[in-house]
């Protein structure tokens, strides 16, 4: 018989008591912020029909899916929660009162390369608003992210939220390099989302690859990459059509963020596009301001997802905030607490004759709501 492998599969984690106490501490903060913002918690199966994730997720998610065939059904472990939430909303679309303010704290699975801050399983806090088309929903969600940052003890300057708009990018490109091929926009977004990982020259090469989906001329591809360097909304507005709806939405969003008192934590960054194919409008990501870690969270508007999955059109926006990167950041800042075991009393029976009395004492204390450890073995004198 071969020796049992004692380590968990690569990219997964065991949670010993001290680890689970810390995880529960973080999840309690997730839930408390969501509660204070008036969101309700929901959940869904970790195993879903694979088609739910492959229909409108993007190439990367499809390649990273844990999936299997069972009794002629193609099933998958969920890589993210948004499609499951969409399925739930569609399933009761006629009965649910909009707008919905839902949140989840769930375990997700992606078969991806493991690095610092990146696992193949992770827990994620999602907050989603369904049925609200205006940017007031985006503002509320970004304010919730800032509230969590504050609760965890991070300084406002420790985390920077960068946002842009896919709708703005599409407006600009449809009047420019994609005038003749507007259908290539989705594939283009998937490529330019790789910019932080592979760099501008590699992105230009992919955009201009004759065998690729986008197939721009090299000069046009470089023009696209150069436009992603815009970090000022006024500059972005000058490049956009005069009647740009997307620019107006972004300006309104910054006004609302100022009312929340968090506008100074948010910057415009044209390179933020998000890799998932279902995003349609404003998109955002939160980063360690020290730039030592990958994104803490990301989200955006996905107004057409429910239609893609066969349901009615319902505007929606949300974000996902993973547990791995934030714990790395808190550890780096010395803010990850060591949480002691929650135990109020220990009852020691000094011998077999005293054990019945010890049991009665422990039972009475437990009935009063105290956490009591009853020593089970014999205490040996030293």
VEXKOL-608545 format. One record per residue (C-alpha): y, x, z; residue in one letter. Coordinates in steps of 0.2 Angstrom, whole numbers, padded with zeros to 4 digits, always signed. Example, Ala and Ser with C-alpha at 12.3 -4.5 7.8 and 13.67 -1.06 7.14 Angstrom:
<pts>
-0022+0062+0039A;-0005+0068+0036S;
</pts>
This chain:
<pts>
+0000+0000+0000X;+0017+0007-0005X;+0030+0010+0009X;+0042-0005+0012X;+0060-0001+0006X;+0070-0003+0021X;+0087-0002+0013X;+0095-0018+0005X;+0096-0019-0014X;+0111-0009-0021X;+0127-0017-0019X;+0122-0029-0005X;+0124-0028+0014X;+0115-0031+0030X;+0126-0039+0044X;+0121-0033+0061X;+0129-0042+0076X;+0145-0031+0077X;+0147-0033+0058X;+0145-0052+0059X;+0157-0053+0073X;+0170-0044+0062X;+0166-0055+0047X;+0167-0071+0057X;+0184-0065+0063X;+0190-0063+0045X;+0183-0080+0040X;+0192-0088+0055X;+0208-0082+0048X;+0204-0088+0031X;+0200-0105+0038X;+0215-0106+0049X;+0228-0102+0035X;+0220-0115+0024X;+0220-0128+0038X;+0239-0125+0041X;+0242-0127+0023X;+0233-0144+0023X;+0218-0139+0013X;+0200-0146+0016X;+0184-0136+0016X;+0170-0140+0003X;+0154-0131-0002X;+0142-0131-0016X;+0125-0124-0020X;+0123-0105-0023X;+0111-0108-0037X;+0119-0118-0052X;+0115-0121-0070X;+0119-0105-0079X;+0129-0115-0093X;+0142-0119-0080X;+0147-0101-0079X;+0144-0096-0097X;+0153-0110-0106X;+0171-0104-0102X;+0171-0088-0091X;+0172-0073-0102X;+0161-0059-0108X;+0162-0049-0092X;+0155-0064-0081X;+0141-0067-0093X;+0136-0049-0093X;+0136-0049-0074X;+0127-0065-0071X;+0111-0065-0060X;+0101-0078-0069X;+0083-0084-0072X;+0072-0097-0080X;+0062-0109-0069X;+0052-0124-0076X;+0062-0124-0092X;+0079-0123-0083X;+0091-0109-0085X;+0098-0106-0067X;+0110-0093-0060X;+0117-0087-0044X;+0136-0091-0044X;+0147-0077-0048X;+0162-0086-0043X;+0167-0103-0035X;+0179-0111-0047X;+0167-0118-0060X;+0157-0126-0046X;+0173-0134-0039X;+0177-0140-0057X;+0159-0148-0058X;+0162-0157-0041X;+0179-0163-0046X;+0172-0170-0063X;+0158-0178-0054X;+0169-0189-0044X;+0185-0189-0055X;+0187-0208-0055X;+0185-0209-0036X;+0195-0194-0030X;+0213-0196-0025X;+0224-0182-0033X;+0231-0170-0030X;+0216-0161-0021X;+0219-0147-0009X;+0202-0139-0007X;+0196-0122+0000X;+0179-0113+0001X;+0172-0098+0010X;+0156-0093+0000X;+0145-0079-0005X;+0145-0074-0024X;+0135-0063-0034X;+0139-0051-0049X;+0128-0037-0056X;+0142-0025-0058X;+0145-0006-0055X;+0147-0003-0037X;+0162+0007-0031X;+0173+0007-0015X;+0179-0011-0013X;+0166-0018-0025X;+0149-0025-0021X;+0136-0035-0030X;+0137-0048-0017X;+0153-0053-0008X;+0161-0067+0001X;+0176-0075-0006X;+0190-0087+0001X;+0196-0099-0013X;+0210-0111-0012X;+0213-0123-0026X;+0225-0137-0030X;+0218-0150-0043X;+0230-0163-0051X;+0247-0155-0049X;+0254-0148-0065X;+0270-0141-0058X;+0273-0123-0051X;+0275-0130-0033X;+0256-0128-0032X;+0257-0109-0037X;+0271-0107-0024X;+0261-0115-0010X;+0245-0104-0014X;+0255-0088-0015X;+0264-0092+0001X;+0246-0095+0009X;+0241-0077+0003X;+0257-0070+0012X;+0253-0080+0027X;+0235-0072+0028X;+0242-0055+0026X;+0254-0058+0041X;+0240-0065+0052X;+0229-0049+0048X;+0243-0038+0055X;+0248-0030+0038X;+0266-0027+0035X;+0275-0037+0021X;+0277-0021+0012X;+0258-0017+0013X;+0253-0029+0000X;+0262-0033-0017X;+0259-0048-0027X;+0261-0046-0046X;+0262-0061-0058X;+0264-0065-0076X;+0260-0080-0087X;+0247-0081-0100X;+0257-0095-0108X;+0272-0083-0110X;+0261-0069-0118X;+0254-0082-0130X;+0271-0088-0135X;+0277-0070-0138X;+0261-0065-0148X;+0260-0081-0158X;+0277-0077-0165X;+0272-0059-0168X;+0256-0050-0170X;+0245-0065-0169X;+0255-0076-0181X;+0241-0076-0193X;+0226-0076-0181X;+0231-0086-0165X;+0213-0090-0161X;+0211-0071-0156X;+0222-0074-0141X;+0207-0076-0129X;+0198-0061-0135X;+0214-0051-0134X;+0217-0056-0115X;+0199-0050-0111X;+0203-0033-0119X;+0220-0030-0111X;+0213-0035-0094X;+0204-0019-0095X;+0220-0009-0096X;+0220-0002-0078X;+0202+0003-0079X;+0202+0012-0097X;+0220+0016-0100X;+0232+0011-0115X;+0224+0022-0128X;+0207+0014-0126X;+0214-0003-0126X;+0223+0001-0142X;+0207+0007-0150X;+0198-0009-0144X;+0212-0021-0151X;+0212-0012-0168X;+0193-0010-0169X;+0188-0018-0187X;+0172-0023-0179X;+0179-0031-0164X;+0185-0049-0161X;+0204-0046-0161X;+0205-0034-0176X;+0224-0029-0176X;+0232-0016-0186X;+0234+0000-0175X;+0253-0002-0175X;+0252-0020-0169X;+0239-0015-0156X;+0252-0002-0149X;+0265-0015-0149X;+0255-0027-0138X;+0251-0013-0126X;+0270-0008-0125X;+0274-0026-0121X;+0263-0026-0106X;+0274-0013-0098X;+0288-0025-0095X;+0292-0027-0076X;+0307-0038-0077X;+0308-0056-0080X;+0324-0056-0089X;+0318-0043-0101X;+0302-0054-0104X;+0314-0068-0107X;+0323-0059-0121X;+0307-0056-0130X;+0301-0074-0128X;+0306-0089-0139X;+0323-0096-0135X;+0315-0112-0129X;+0301-0104-0119X;+0293-0116-0107X;+0284-0102-0098X;+0300-0092-0094X;+0307-0108-0086X;+0291-0110-0075X;+0292-0092-0070X;+0310-0094-0065X;+0307-0110-0055X;+0292-0101-0046X;+0303-0087-0040X;+0316-0100-0034X;+0302-0108-0024X;+0295-0092-0017X;+0312-0088-0011X;+0312-0104-0001X;+0296-0099+0007X;+0304-0082+0011X;+0291-0072+0002X;+0300-0069-0015X;+0303-0050-0010X;+0284-0048-0010X;+0281-0054-0028X;+0286-0045-0044X;+0284-0049-0062X;+0272-0038-0071X;+0267-0042-0089X;+0251-0033-0089X;+0243-0046-0077X;+0232-0057-0088X;+0216-0059-0078X;+0199-0057-0087X;+0192-0075-0085X;+0194-0085-0101X;+0199-0101-0093X;+0216-0096-0087X;+0230-0105-0096X;+0247-0102-0087X;+0254-0092-0073X;+0242-0078-0066X;+0244-0067-0051X;+0235-0053-0042X;+0238-0045-0024X;+0237-0027-0023X;+0237-0013-0009X;+0255-0007-0011X;+0248+0011-0009X;+0238+0008-0025X;+0222+0016-0017X;+0211+0000-0019X;+0207-0013-0033X;+0215-0030-0032X;+0214-0039-0015X;+0214-0056-0024X;+0218-0065-0040X;+0221-0082-0047X;+0231-0093-0059X;+0232-0109-0068X;+0217-0116-0077X;+0223-0133-0084X;+0209-0135-0097X;+0194-0130-0087X;+0188-0148-0083X;+0189-0153-0102X;+0179-0137-0107X;+0165-0143-0095X;+0165-0161-0102X;+0177-0170-0090X;+0194-0177-0091X;+0209-0166-0092X;+0215-0162-0074X;+0228-0148-0071X;+0222-0135-0058X;+0227-0119-0050X;+0219-0108-0038X;+0214-0090-0031X;+0200-0081-0025X;+0201-0068-0010X;+0186-0057-0007X;+0181-0050+0009X;+0176-0032+0004X;+0193-0025-0002X;+0203-0033+0013X;+0191-0025+0025X;+0193-0008+0017X;+0212-0010+0018X;+0212-0015+0036X;+0201-0001+0041X;+0212+0011+0032X;+0227+0004+0042X;+0217+0004+0058X;+0218-0015+0059X;+0200-0019+0058X;+0196-0024+0076X;+0180-0020+0086X;+0175-0037+0093X;+0165-0037+0109X;+0150-0047+0111X;+0154-0065+0118X;+0145-0065+0134X;+0152-0073+0151X;+0137-0070+0163X;+0121-0060+0165X;+0108-0067+0177X;+0095-0055+0184X;+0080-0061+0193X;+0075-0047+0205X;+0057-0052+0204X;+0044-0065+0199X;+0048-0075+0214X;+0066-0077+0210X;+0064-0081+0191X;+0063-0100+0193X;+0080-0099+0203X;+0087-0088+0190X;+0082-0100+0176X;+0090-0115+0186X;+0106-0104+0188X;+0107-0099+0170X;+0104-0117+0164X;+0118-0124+0175X;+0130-0111+0169X;+0125-0114+0151X;+0128-0133+0154X;+0145-0129+0159X;+0148-0121+0142X;+0147-0102+0148X;+0137-0089+0137X;+0124-0083+0148X;+0110-0070+0146X;+0095-0072+0156X;+0086-0055+0158X;+0068-0058+0152X;+0059-0043+0158X;+0057-0036+0175X;+0070-0024+0183X;+0062-0008+0188X;+0070+0002+0202X;+0076+0019+0197X;
</pts>
